[in-house]
Amino acid sequence: MTVQVYGTQKSQDSKKALRFFKERNIDVQFFDLKTHIMSQGELSRFIQKFGLKALINSTAKAYEKAGLEYMRVTDEQMLDKLIDDPNLMMQPLVRSGQDLAIGWQESIWKDWYKNRQT
């Protein structure tokens, strides 16, 4: 089982996710969104499953700083903003094969692990 974790070094949930998988000896590939720009194709997997709004961290300081609570932006513009500033995004984004999760989802990850062990 290999897991890809997309997040930033400053994200506490990303750090906890990395620790969760490493404690279970699961191979983890970490992509720091500050240095690894997530392509629209990669991001579209999460959007198709959860919708664009689920990816937006509306409680983040970056969201407030960008004035997004007062702006009207199209989905395409918002997608560009998420790619340009990963601090606007919920973190971590986690993928294992076809399985996807957004944010801290320990119970979901445990199910992935358990299902791969049997």
N, C-alpha and C positions, 0 to 999 in steps of 0.2 A: 504494500500500500504506500503510495506517495501522495503527499498533500502539498498543494500550492497555497501559500498565504500571501495575500497582497495587503500591505499596510505601510505604516511609517514607523520609524524608530521611536518616535515620541508617543505613539498610541499605546496606552496601557493594555487595551484589549488585544492588540496585535502581539505584544510581549507575552501575555498570558496564553494566547493561542499557541505560540511557538513552544512555550514551556509544556503545555498540555500534550502536544504531539511528541516532543522529545522525550518526555517522561514515559511514554508508551513505546519508545523505540520505533517510531514511525518516521520514515524519510520525509523531510520537510524542505521545500524550496521556498525561500523567503524573497519576495520582490518588494524592495523599498520604493514606494510610489514617488518619493522625492527624486530618485535617480533612475528608476525604471518607469518610463511613461507607459501607462497601460493603453493599449490600442483600443479603438472603438469596437473592434471585433471581440476582444477579450471581455470588455465591459458589457457588450451586448448580450452575452450569455446570462449575466446576472439580471440585466434589464428584462430579458425575455421571461425569466422565471419569476422575478419579484416585482417588476415595474420600476420605472425611473425614480419615483418618489421614495421608494424604500432605500435607495442608495444615498439619498441626500440627508446629511446630518444637519437638520435645521436648528439644533441646539449648539452647534459649534461656534466658536468665536469668529472663525473665518466666514461663516454664513452671515453673521451680523455685520462684520466689517465690510463685506462685499455689498451690503445693503439689499440682499436678496429677498428679505421679508417684505420689502416695499416695491420690488421690481416685478414686472411681468416679463418673463423670458420664455421662449419656445423650448420644447424638449431638446431640440438640436442645440440651441444656445446653452442650455443647462448641461448637456452632455459635454460640450466643449469646456465649460467652466469646471466640471468635475475632473476632466483630464488635465486641465491647466493647474488646478489647485486641489490636490488630494485631501487637504484638510476639510474640504466641503463634503467629503464622502464618509459614509459609515465605514468603520474599520473593525476588524479585518474582513476582507473578502476571502473566502476559503473555498477551494475546489479540490475534490478528490474524484478523478474520473469524470463522470457525469453529475456527481453530487455537488451541490452548491450551498453555501451558507453565508449570511451577512451578519457581522457583529459577533459578539460572544455567544456561542451556541453549544455549550458543553454537552447537553443531552443529545443533540443531533450528532455531534462528533463521536460520542460514545457509541451510538447506534451504528455509525459507519464502521468504527473499529470492531465492534462485536460481530457485525455481518461479514466482515472480511476475514475474521478468525475462524468462522465455521465452515 
